Amino acid sequence: MIELSNVSASYGTVPAITGVTINVGEGEAVGLLGANGAGKSTTLRAISGLVKLTSGSVKFLGQALVSMPPHRITELGIAHVPEGRQVFPEMTVNENLEVGSYAPRAKSDRKASLELVYGIFPRLAERRTQLAGTMSGGEQQMLAVGRGLMLKPRLLMLDEPSLGLAPVMCDVTFEKIAEIHKMGTAILLVEQNVSRALALVQRAYVLESGKVTMSGSSSSLANNQEVRAAYLGI
């Protein structure tokens, strides 16, 4: 579905990722693991067209994304839920969700998509007229994920969805992501909570200093001694 081949990108003169090659199959859940500054978020931004590549290629369903503007990439069916949620605080829950369905492929099904999101996240349904900025961090994370679903994505990219959440809200967030994946949506998950991520995804890549240093099934990585020592505290 999504294929990155030898992708490199920089911020100014500072390399962020180098020679990254990853792929996500149709309906698959794949993790991007690593410490802060490893290049995980940059990899998602490279897919979304938010950072310019210095080399390599990105293809979605066989179509090249390099040089395509971000809004066109979104319209193809790639939803990017950024780190820090980034909801519109002065807009209501319902208005935030409607923003997510701006693309032509999603706009015609906005009503059905709203019903789907409110079914997955009943708490959002209870707060549909509430200003997003007055909600808790966990509720805002639900809203950010829900806004991504309004696009009717083929691929949902999630950047640190558990960041800053209380343990109980972290549990809820991962339960909902698993539910979304079971609906058939492909997931590319960036997450520092490696044990939770490996329990959700089928495969994962480990990034260190902007490079993929390891990859494999979630079970093989969970049992890998290097991963256990570096990320699981074992």
C-alpha positions, -999 to 999 in steps of 0.1 A, spaced: 0 0 0 26 26 11 62 21 1 92 42 12 124 33 -7 158 48 5 141 79 17 163 107 31 152 141 44 168 170 62 158 201 82 180 227 67 215 212 66 208 187 94 199 152 82 168 138 99 163 104 82 187 86 59 179 57 35 147 47 52 129 18 35 96 7 49 62 -6 37 27 -11 50 4 -36 33 -33 -33 28 -51 -35 61 -19 -40 80 -8 -24 113 29 -15 114 49 3 141 78 28 139 97 25 172 127 44 186 138 70 210 132 108 208 149 123 178 152 89 160 133 102 129 99 86 135 79 118 131 99 129 101 91 96 84 54 103 87 59 139 76 78 126 45 48 105 36 24 135 41 45 158 20 53 181 49 90 177 46 109 177 13 129 146 5 166 148 -4 165 114 -20 144 83 -23 108 76 -33 74 73 -16 45 55 -34 9 50 -23 -10 23 -41 17 25 -68 13 63 -72 44 85 -66 39 111 -38 71 130 -42 64 166 -53 27 161 -47 13 189 -24 1 177 11 -36 183 4 -35 160 -26 -18 133 -6 -45 135 20 -72 133 -7 -57 100 -18 -67 85 15 -38 91 39 -48 106 72 -20 119 95 -29 124 132 1 145 144 19 145 177 3 168 202 -32 163 188 -34 199 173 -72 202 175 -88 236 168 -95 248 204 -121 275 195 -142 251 174 -167 225 188 -161 188 186 -185 185 157 -168 213 138 -134 198 143 -147 165 129 -163 181 99 -130 197 91 -116 162 86 -140 154 58 -131 184 36 -118 161 8 -142 153 -20 -138 116 -14 -151 121 22 -174 151 20 -203 132 4 -203 106 33 -198 132 61 -230 122 79 -223 85 79 -187 92 90 -199 113 119 -221 85 130 -192 61 128 -168 83 148 -194 89 174 -201 52 176 -164 45 182 -160 74 206 -192 78 226 -176 104 248 -172 127 217 -209 123 210 -217 135 245 -195 165 239 -203 173 203 -212 210 210 -183 215 235 -153 236 225 -123 213 219 -100 235 239 -119 228 271 -116 191 268 -91 168 286 -60 156 269 -75 121 264 -107 135 249 -86 157 226 -67 126 215 -100 109 207 -110 139 187 -78 140 167 -81 103 158 -118 108 150 -109 138 128 -85 115 109 -113 89 104 -135 115 89 -113 114 58 -123 77 53 -86 69 51 -70 38 35 -40 45 58 -42 61 92 -9 74 105 -7 80 143 21 100 159 26 93 196 -11 88 204 -4 80 241 18 110 247 9 128 279 -22 106 287 -31 92 320 -28 53 321 -66 48 319 -69 71 289 -39 54 273 -57 20 277 -88 35 260 -68 50 232 -51 18 223 -84 -1 225 -99 23 200 -70 21 176 -73 -17 177 -110 -14 170 -103 9 140 -77 -15 126 -102 -44 129 -125 -24 106 -99 -28 79 -80 5 81 -42 2 77 -23 17 106 12 32 107 19 38 144 47 60 159 49 52 196 74 54 224 55 30 245 71 0 228 53 -27 247 19 -13 239 28 -7 203 41 -43 198 9 -56 213 -11 -38 186 9 -41 154 18 -71 133 53 -58 123 76 -29 133 107 -10 123 132 3 148 148 37 140 180 50 155 196 83 145 174 85 114 181 50 101 162 17 102 184 -6 123 160 -35 129 127 -48 116 105 -79 120 73 -93 134 60 -78 167 67 -111 185 103 -114 172 110 -78 182 94 -83 216 117 -112 222 148 -95 208 174 -90 235 185 -56 222 149 -43 220 141 -57 254 171 -40 269 168 -6 251 130 -1 250 113 -25 274 136 -21 304 142 -59 306 
